[in-house]
Amino acid sequence: MCEQLTVLSERLGQLLVARQQQIAVAESCTGGLIAQSLTDIAGSSAWFERGFITYSNLSKIQMLGVQAKTLDQYGAVSAETAFEMVSGVLQHSEADCAIAITGIAGPTGGTVTKPVGTVFIAWMFKGQTHSCEQLHFNGDRRAVRLQAAAHALQYYVDILMGSD
């Protein structure tokens, strides 16, 4: 899986360079895994703008402008929070596109309605509407985090390859 993250990160970097664009990320449940995967690629400073690790609700509010009422009403693990996170990334960076990810990697923290492995990933290009998916990944904490990161990266690779 780590090799998959490297391949996806390299490809995403190539696509962003070709478009002279930059990406930024906000991560909760992945704890910086996406940013690490992107910055593991030599030359990533040309296309990786910044990353926010917003694990706590307070950090989501302070760093990304997520509304406390959103967190109270929908929870940190929700489409609404993921949307506010991805919007906040673009408002607080110079990036052209962004990823935001929030979820329950486990082994604890799951509920009946949001079991362990529930992840919300939001993507947005500056000035455009966002896309958000609710996903469920299986496996232990590491497996959930790796699958979520790979899915987040694959989305932009597919979108950018489709716009060639």
C-alpha positions in Angstrom: 0.0 0.0 0.0 2.8 2.4 0.7 4.2 1.7 -2.8 0.7 2.6 -4.1 0.8 6.0 -2.2 4.2 6.7 -3.8 3.0 5.9 -7.3 -0.1 8.0 -6.8 1.8 10.9 -5.3 4.3 10.9 -8.2 1.6 10.9 -10.8 -0.4 13.6 -9.0 2.7 15.7 -8.8 3.4 15.3 -12.6 -0.2 16.3 -13.4 -0.1 19.3 -11.1 3.2 20.5 -12.6 1.8 20.2 -16.1 -1.0 22.5 -15.1 1.2 24.8 -13.0 -1.1 24.1 -10.0 -0.6 23.4 -6.3 -2.4 21.2 -3.8 -3.0 21.6 -0.1 -4.5 19.1 2.4 -6.3 19.0 5.7 -6.1 15.7 7.5 -7.7 14.4 10.6 -7.9 10.6 10.8 -4.9 10.1 8.4 -2.7 12.3 10.7 -0.5 13.7 7.9 -0.1 10.5 5.9 -1.3 12.2 2.7 1.1 15.2 3.2 3.9 12.8 4.0 3.3 10.8 0.9 3.2 13.9 -1.3 6.3 15.4 0.3 8.2 12.1 0.0 8.4 12.9 -3.7 11.5 14.9 -4.7 10.6 18.3 -6.1 7.2 18.3 -4.4 7.7 21.9 -3.3 6.8 22.9 -6.8 3.2 21.6 -6.4 2.6 20.9 -2.7 1.6 24.1 -1.0 0.9 23.1 2.6 -0.8 20.7 4.9 -3.0 21.1 8.0 -3.2 18.3 10.6 -6.4 19.1 12.3 -7.0 16.2 14.6 -9.0 18.0 17.3 -12.2 19.9 16.9 -10.5 23.0 18.2 -7.8 22.8 15.5 -10.5 22.4 12.8 -12.2 25.6 14.1 -9.0 27.6 14.6 -7.0 26.6 11.5 -9.7 25.9 8.9 -12.7 27.9 10.1 -14.9 24.9 10.6 -18.0 26.2 12.5 -18.5 24.9 16.0 -22.2 24.5 15.2 -21.3 22.2 12.4 -19.3 20.0 14.7 -22.0 20.1 17.3 -24.8 19.2 14.9 -23.1 16.8 12.5 -19.9 15.7 14.3 -16.3 15.8 13.3 -16.8 12.8 11.1 -19.4 14.1 8.6 -19.8 15.4 5.1 -20.6 18.8 6.4 -17.3 19.0 8.4 -15.3 17.6 5.5 -16.8 20.3 3.3 -15.9 23.1 5.7 -12.4 21.6 6.1 -11.7 21.6 2.4 -13.2 25.1 2.0 -10.9 26.2 4.8 -7.8 24.8 3.2 -8.4 26.8 0.1 -9.2 30.0 2.1 -6.0 29.6 4.2 -3.6 28.6 1.5 -2.4 29.6 -2.0 -3.3 26.2 -3.4 -5.5 25.6 -6.5 -7.0 22.4 -5.2 -7.4 20.7 -1.8 -8.2 17.5 -0.1 -9.8 17.2 3.4 -10.3 13.9 5.2 -12.0 13.0 8.5 -12.9 9.7 9.8 -12.8 6.9 12.4 -9.6 4.8 12.0 -10.3 2.8 15.1 -10.0 0.5 16.9 -12.3 2.6 19.1 -14.5 5.6 18.5 -17.1 3.9 16.2 -20.8 4.0 16.7 -23.8 2.2 15.1 -24.3 5.0 12.6 -20.5 5.7 12.1 -18.6 2.4 12.6 -14.8 2.2 12.6 -13.6 2.6 9.1 -16.1 5.4 8.2 -14.3 8.2 6.4 -15.4 11.3 4.6 -13.1 12.8 1.9 -13.8 16.1 0.3 -12.1 17.6 -2.7 -12.3 21.1 -4.2 -10.8 23.2 -6.9 -10.6 26.9 -6.0 -13.7 28.7 -7.2 -15.6 25.5 -7.9 -18.1 23.3 -6.1 -16.8 20.5 -3.9 -17.1 16.8 -4.1 -17.4 14.6 -1.0 -17.7 10.9 -0.5 -18.6 8.8 2.5 -16.6 5.6 2.5 -16.1 2.6 4.6 -12.7 0.9 4.8 -12.0 -2.4 6.5 -9.0 -3.5 8.5 -7.0 -2.2 11.4 -6.1 1.4 12.1 -3.2 1.4 9.7 -5.2 -0.3 6.9 -8.0 2.2 7.2 -5.6 5.2 7.1 -3.7 3.8 4.1 -6.8 3.0 2.1 -8.3 6.4 2.8 -5.1 8.2 1.7 -4.9 6.2 -1.5 -8.5 6.9 -2.3 -8.0 10.6 -1.8 -5.0 10.7 -4.1 -6.6 8.5 -6.7 -9.5 10.8 -7.1 -7.4 13.7 -8.2 -5.2 11.6 -10.4 -8.4 10.4 -12.2 -9.9 13.9 -12.4 -6.7 15.5 -13.7 -6.0 12.7 -16.2 -9.5 13.0 -17.5 -9.0 16.7 -18.2 -6.0 16.1 -20.4 
